[in-house]
Amino acid sequence: MKKPMFLLLFTVLLSLMLSACSNGGNNSKSPETSLTPKEMVEKLVQPYEQPPQAELDPEGVKNLYHLDPALLEAYSIKTPLMNIKTNEVAVLKVKDAKDMETVQKAVEQRAADVQKQFESYLPDQYENAKNYKTAVKGSYLLFVMDEQADEMVTAFNAFFDEK
């Protein structure tokens, strides 16, 4: 009785391990795009009305995102010029995949900072800030705080081809 049970358990474990390995092979494909982060941001915001926005410089990335721009190969971050809207779009390309977690944490901190700022200020903008979206494709990270965030995530994902 013990031997058939052991064989069954062994077979189940082996099949799970093999299926995990085969899925891992599909994940090794690296998504690629011919667009720069700046071009992506421009294409993402173009269809939608946006408040006046400014492009963040390296000092702004350090101050607002608590992120060292040296970790990024390229980026484009558009933030509102006036502190009455939360619409923000960022595409960040990390130099090294090991830094993606650091960049994701910085983006989450940025979202928390904006939420705190608008919590008792403008309720509609606070809701917008709470409903931010992120997406990761290869070495690229998208951060969107916008009423059309879902549509922008879909458009961002469409920029990439699996190679």
C-alpha positions in Angstrom: 0.0 0.0 0.0 2.8 2.4 0.8 4.7 1.7 -2.4 1.8 2.7 -4.8 1.1 5.8 -2.7 4.8 6.8 -2.9 4.8 6.3 -6.6 1.7 8.4 -7.0 3.1 11.2 -4.9 6.4 11.0 -6.8 4.6 11.2 -10.2 2.6 14.2 -9.1 5.6 16.0 -7.8 7.6 15.2 -10.9 4.9 16.4 -13.2 4.5 19.6 -11.2 8.3 20.3 -11.5 8.3 19.6 -15.2 5.4 21.9 -15.9 7.0 24.6 -13.8 10.2 24.3 -15.8 8.4 24.4 -19.1 6.5 27.6 -18.2 9.9 29.1 -17.1 11.1 28.7 -20.7 8.3 30.9 -22.0 9.2 33.6 -19.5 12.7 33.8 -20.8 11.5 35.7 -23.8 12.3 39.3 -23.4 9.7 41.8 -24.5 11.2 44.4 -26.9 10.1 47.8 -28.2 11.5 50.3 -30.6 10.0 53.2 -28.6 11.9 55.3 -26.1 10.3 55.9 -22.7 9.6 59.5 -23.8 7.9 58.3 -27.0 5.8 55.9 -25.0 4.6 58.6 -22.5 3.7 60.9 -25.4 1.7 58.1 -27.1 0.0 57.2 -23.8 -1.2 60.7 -22.9 -2.0 61.9 -26.4 -5.5 60.5 -26.7 -6.6 62.0 -23.4 -7.0 65.5 -22.1 -4.3 66.2 -19.5 -3.6 69.1 -17.2 -0.5 71.1 -18.0 2.4 68.8 -17.2 6.2 69.0 -16.8 8.9 66.5 -17.5 10.9 65.6 -14.4 14.6 66.2 -14.4 17.1 64.0 -12.5 16.8 66.2 -9.4 13.0 65.8 -9.5 13.3 62.0 -9.8 15.5 62.0 -6.6 13.1 64.4 -4.7 9.7 63.1 -5.8 10.4 59.4 -6.4 13.2 58.9 -3.8 15.0 57.2 -6.6 18.6 57.5 -7.9 18.3 58.2 -11.6 21.6 56.3 -12.1 19.6 53.1 -11.8 17.7 54.0 -14.9 18.9 53.6 -18.5 16.2 56.0 -19.7 13.0 57.4 -18.3 10.2 59.9 -18.9 8.0 61.2 -16.1 5.2 63.7 -16.6 3.8 65.4 -13.5 1.2 68.1 -13.1 2.5 71.7 -13.2 -0.1 72.8 -10.6 -0.9 71.0 -7.3 -4.6 70.5 -8.1 -4.4 67.4 -10.2 -2.8 64.0 -9.7 -2.5 62.9 -13.3 1.0 61.5 -13.6 2.6 59.1 -16.2 6.0 57.6 -15.9 7.9 55.0 -18.0 11.1 53.9 -16.4 13.7 51.6 -18.0 16.1 50.0 -15.5 19.7 49.4 -16.4 19.9 46.2 -14.5 17.0 43.8 -13.9 18.1 43.4 -10.2 17.1 47.0 -9.6 13.5 46.5 -10.7 12.3 45.8 -7.2 13.9 49.1 -5.9 12.2 51.0 -8.7 8.9 49.4 -8.0 9.2 50.4 -4.3 10.1 53.9 -5.3 6.9 54.1 -7.5 4.8 52.8 -4.7 6.3 55.4 -2.3 5.5 58.1 -4.9 1.9 56.9 -5.0 1.7 56.9 -1.2 3.1 60.4 -1.1 0.6 61.8 -3.6 -2.3 60.0 -1.8 -1.2 61.6 1.5 -0.9 65.0 -0.1 -4.5 64.9 -1.5 -6.1 62.9 1.3 -7.9 65.9 2.9 -7.4 68.3 0.0 -9.4 67.2 -3.1 -11.4 64.0 -2.7 -11.7 63.3 -6.5 -7.9 63.6 -6.9 -7.4 61.5 -3.8 -9.5 58.7 -5.4 -7.5 59.1 -8.6 -4.2 58.7 -6.6 -5.5 55.6 -4.8 -6.4 53.9 -8.1 -2.9 54.2 -9.7 -1.7 51.4 -11.9 1.7 49.9 -12.6 2.8 47.4 -15.3 6.2 45.8 -15.9 7.4 44.5 -19.3 11.0 43.3 -19.3 13.2 46.1 -18.1 10.4 48.7 -18.4 8.0 49.9 -15.7 4.9 52.0 -16.2 3.4 54.1 -13.5 0.0 55.8 -14.2 -2.2 58.0 -12.0 -5.0 58.9 -14.3 -8.7 58.4 -14.9 -7.8 56.4 -18.0 -5.1 54.3 -16.3 -6.5 50.9 -17.4 -6.5 52.0 -21.0 -3.0 53.4 -20.7 -1.8 50.0 -19.2 -3.3 48.2 -22.2 -1.6 50.6 -24.6 1.7 50.2 -22.8 1.6 46.5 -23.1 0.8 46.8 -26.8 4.2 48.6 -27.3 6.1 45.3 -26.8 6.7 42.3 -29.0 7.8 39.0 -27.6 11.1 38.2 -29.2 
